[in-house]
Amino acid sequence: MRIPPRITRLASVSALAAALLVGGSVTGVANAAPAAAPAAVGPAAYSVAAIGDICYSKLPSQAHDTLDLIAKNGPFPYPQDGTVFQNREGILPKQGTGYYHEYTVKTPGSSNRGARRIVTGERSQEDYYTADHYRSFDLVDHSC
């Protein structure tokens, strides 16, 4: 399994994060096609209704474990970890195939992989958490 390198540029902050931090507004509709949009739309284009945010400190401890494994490039406990996430639901910003990868967040007491995942984008600290198997996502804010 090949895991894409993360861009380590910490200076770039997505428009959503900047808007949330300074109280600006973010607009967009999850399933609407923007007029004259480029083929790959960046993080600023997603809808706040479709993607929330969550502080790193509020994630379950198992999500911290998964993010630590991602930072170390594994080893991962499940063969599906690190595979391409297709974004079939269309909730995450539209990107080219191979941009997103998914990783299991262990669920205590579950006999299978459970519903919790971390989906990573190629940008540094572009991590999304879902506790409901891709029905909703929260962008992880690593600064809190």
MIVOFI-87148 format. One record per residue: residue in one letter; x, y, z of N, C-alpha, C in turn. Coordinates in steps of 0.001 Angstrom, whole numbers, plus 524288, in hexadecimal, padded with zeros to 5 digits. Layout:
aXYZXYZXYZ
...
END
This chain:
m803527FB6A800008000080000800008037A804CC80000
r802488087F7FC918054480D567FC49802348119C7FEFB
i804C38144B8028980249818928055B8048F81DA480347
p80128821308017C8032E826007FF1B805ED8296380325
p80A1982C038017980CC182F838051F8094F8342680665
r8099A835D180B2C806AA83A6C80CC5809F683F3680B99
i807718435C80A0680A31848478093B80B3984A7D80EA9
t8100884BBA80FD18116884D56815168116685334815D5
r80F4C856038121880EEB85BAC8128E80AE985D08816B0
l80C9285EDF81B2B809008604081F5A806EB865C681ECE
a8093E868E481B5D807AA86E5781ADD8026686EE58182B
s800E486B16814FA7FBEA86BAF812337F76A86A1B815B9
v7F38986D7C815ED7EEDF86C728190E7EA4686CA281559
s7E6F7868BA815A37E27C868A6812127DEDB86D3681327
a7DBF186EAF80F3A7D84C8731280FCF7D42C871E0813F0
l7D29886CFB8145A7CEB586BA1818527D0E086C8381DC3
a7D58186A9781EBD7D7D986B45823E77D8948710882522
a7DA55874078214F7DB0F87997822317D5D987C3B8234C
a7D1D487AC58205D7CCB287D25821347CA9287BCC82693
l7CB57876EE828387C96B8755882D587CC5E8781B831BA
l7D171878E0831097D49A87B4F835187D39388122835A1
v7D27E883C78314C7D1BF889718318A7CC0F88B088311E
g7C89288745830E67C3048887C830E27C0D5889E582BA1
g7C389888778277B7C18B88995822437BD52885B6820C8
s7BB808862281C0A7B76F8828681A4F7B99A87EDF81633
v7B75987A41816047B8B6876698121A7B3A4874EE80F7E
t7B3978751080A5C7AECE873CB807937AFB786F3780408
g7AB8986CEC8025E7ABCF8688A7FEC37A7A2864A58002E
v7A62A8617D7FC747A25A85D647FD527A4F38584F7FBD5
a7A446854567FF097A71B84F757FE607A67184D097F8FB
n7A1C784D1E7F6C77A0EB84A637F1E57A00784E017ED40
a7A07D853037EDF779FB5856A27E9A37A4B68571C7E683
a7A436857897E16D7A8C98583C7DE1B7A9FC85E097DDBC
p7AEA285FAD7DF477AFF38652E7DEE87B091866D47D93E
a7AF1D86B967D8227AF9A86D9A7D2D37B54B86E847D190
a7B70F86C6B7CD3A7BC5986D297CB317C08586BBB7CF34
a7BFA1867987D2207C371865DD7D6037C794862837D362
p7CC57862957D5767D05E85F2A7D34A7CF128597B7D480
a7D1B8855E07D1EB7D0A8850517D2A97D19B84EA47D849
a7D5A6850A47DACC7D6C484F4E7E03B7D59D8541B7E392
v7D209853767E7257D06B857C37EA7D7D3188572A7EFBB
g7D55185B4C7F1D27D82C85B117F6B97D4A685B237FB73
p7D6E585AAF800197D3F085A61804EA7D04D85EFB805D7
a7D1358637A8037F7CDE8868018047A7C86C8674B80245
a7C7A48637E7FED27C2B3863037FC207BEB185F9B7FEEC
y7C00B85D038031B7BC2E8598B805607B87485C5F808FF
s7B40B859EC809B37AFD185C3680CBC7B09985B1D8128A
v7AFD985F1D815AF7B03C85E6E81B537AC1B85A9181D29
a7A79A85A5F81A7C7A37A856BB81BF37A5308511981B05
a7A84F85019817037A9F284AD0815B37AEC28492C818C0
i7B22984CDE819DF7B70184BAE81CA97B76C84F568214D
g7B7AE84CFF825E37B87C8501C82A927BE3C8506F82BCF
d7BF6A851D2830917C4D3851B78324C7C4F284F83837CB
i7C96F84D658392D7CA2484B1C83E557CFB384C2D8401E
c7D03B84DA7844FD7D57184E6C847377D81E84926847DD
y7DD0B8490B846C57E0248444C847707DF608421784CF0
s7DF3184585850C37DEAF843C7856357D962841498575B
k7D5818422E854027D04883FF4854CC7CF8683ABB851FF
l7D34C8392D84ED07D2EE8342684C277D36A82FBA85019
p7D10F82B3A84EFA7D1EA826B48526F7D7A88251585246
s7D97E822C08566B7DF0882149856C17E0AB81DB18524E
q7DD1181A7A850767DE56816F284C207DF79819FD8471F
a7DD0481E7E8466F7DE2D821CD841DF7E3A18241884259
h7E53382574847207EA998274C847F37EE6D822FB8466A
d7ED3881E23848007F096819B5846A27F10981927840AF
t7ECAA819A583DFE7ECA98192C838457EFDE81D8B835C9
l7EF27822598379A7F22F826BC835787F804826088367F
d7F96A823E083AFE7FEEC822BE83C1C8011581EB48384C
l7FE0081A9E8372C7FFBB816A68336D80058818FC82DF5
i7FCC581C7382C7B7FD2081EFB82759802298222F82706
a803628250382B2B808218284082B3A80D09824E882AB1
k80CCE8201182CA88114C81C8382C6F81126818EE827AF
n80D11819858245780C3E8160A81FD680B8A8105E82170
g808D480F80825DF8077A80A3F8279780B5B807FB82B5F
p80AC08030A82C6A807627FF35829DC801AC7FFD582B8B
f7FE287FE8F827F17F8A07FF39828D87F6167F9FE82A1B
p7F21D7FA0C82D767EFCC7F51F82F357EC2F7F27782B41
y7EA517F542827557E6A77F304823957E8C87F3A781E12
p7E8057EFAE81ABC7EA1B7F00A815657E7B97F47881239
q7E3047F63F813A27E0817FA7B810C27E2D67FFD081218
d7E5AB8003A816727E7D68053C818177EBCD807358141C
g7EB2280C25812A27EE9E80E8C80ED27ECA780E1E8093F
t7E83B80B86808807E62C80B10803337E3908102B8018D
v7E2E8810BF7FC777E08A815807FA5E7DAD8815D87FC0A
f7D96181A677FE0A7D3F381B8D7FF5B7D18A81E357FAA3
q7CD4A81C0B7F8A97CAF781DDB7F3BE7C790822BA7F43E
n7C5D88240E7F8F77C267828967F9C87BD5D8280D7F68F
r7BB49823547F6527B67F8224C7F35B7B1E8825757F56D
e7B1FB826857FA837ADBB8297D7FCE77ADD382F317FB2D
g7B24D8310A7F95E7B2D68365F7F7827B2CC83A727FBD7
i7B3CE838DB8009C7B3B183C89805007B8CC83F968055D
l7BD2983CF0804AA7C23683F9A804E37C2FD842C37FFE7
p7C679846A5800177C782849B87FB5B7C9218462F7F6D3
k7C74C847577F2427C883844257EDB07CE4E844AF7EC58
q7D0C0840337EBD07D64C83FF37EA757D70783B607E6B7
g7DB9983B0B7E4787DCBD836C27E0E77DD37831957E3BE
t7DCA782D577E0C87DD2F828197E2EF7E28F8277F7E578
g7E2AA825577EA137E78C824777ECDF7E8E9828C97F0AC
y7E5D682CFB7F0C57E6F4831587F4457E5E082FE57F9F6
y7E1A382D037FAE47E01B82B8B800387E16E825D780159
h7E2E0824CB8063D7E3E081F7A8080C7E11481EB680D42
e7DF5C819EA80E327DC5D818DB812ED7DF4281533816A5
y7DE1F815EA81BAA7E08F812DA81FCD7DC7C811AB823FB
t7DCC180D088261E7D91280B5382A1F7DA5D80DCA82F5C
v7D65480F948320D7D6CA81121837857D41E80CC983A91
k7D721809EA83DA37D4F48057C8407A7D06480730843EF
t7CC81803C7844297C7EE804A88476E7C7F58009084BB8
p7C8B780222850A77C8C97FE4C854EC7C3C97FB0C854FD
g7C46B7F5FD8558B7BFFA7F278855D97BDDC7F0AD8509C
s7BFC17F2F084C507BDE37F16F847237C0D07EC9A84544
s7BDF87E8F8842ED7C06F7E434840E97C2807E4F183B54
n7C1697E984839087C36D7EAA8833D27C5EC7F015833DA
r7C6C27F25382F567C95A7F77182F0B7C6117FBD283154
g7C10D7FB09831EB7BDBA7FF26833F87BCDA8036D82FE9
a7BAAA807C98319D7B92280C0082E087BCD7810A382E11
r7C091810AF8319E7C3D58155B832447C89B8152382EA9
r7C9BE8199882C277CE2E819F4828907D0B481F53828E8
i7D59881F788275F7D85A8244A826137D9388241282035
v7D7BC8284081D8C7D8D1828C0817F37DC9482D518176B
t7E0F782C57814D47E4F0830628143C7E5038326780EA5
g7E6128377480E2C7E72D839C5809177ED0D83A498089D
e7EECD83C1C8043B7F46D83C928035F7F6DC8413880618
r7F3C9845188078E7F5F5849AC80A357F7698485480FD2
s7FB2884B0C811E67FCC184A4E8174A7F82C84B5581AE9
q7F73E847D281E7A7F31B84828822647EDAC848B481FFF
e7ECE18466981B777E7AD84625819237E56A840CD81A7B
d7E36A8408481F3C7E16283BA6821527DB9C83C56822A1
y7D879838A6820EF7D2E0838C3821E87D175834088253A
y7CE2B834DD8291E7CC678309B82C887C6A482F9982B79
t7C54382AAA82B057BFCB8292682AA47BEBB824D782E9D
a7BA9A82572831897B9028217A835587B46581E5483345
d7B26381FC082EA07ADA781D5082C937AE5581B2F82704
h7B2ED81920825F57B4338169E821007B2D081A0281C52
y7B50481EB181C357B4EC8224C817C27AFC78254681708
r7AC2B8251581AC07A7698283D81A367A88082DF181B87
s7AC6F82EDF81ECF7AE05834348201C7B3D6834298215F
f7B63D838B3820EE7BBD183933821F77BCCC83E0D82537
d7C0D883DD1828627C2D78425582B357C88B8430E829B4
l7C9EF847C5828247CF5D849138270B7D21D849A382C46
v7D66A846D382D037D938846ED831FD7DC6884BF183259
d7DB8284EE4836837DE8785397837AB7E2F3851F283B47
h7E7AD851B9839307EC2B84FDE83C2F7EE34853E38400A
s7EBFE858A08400B7EE0585CB28437F7EB2A85CFA848BA
c7E74F859A88498C7E48E859DF84E937E3C88547D850E2
END
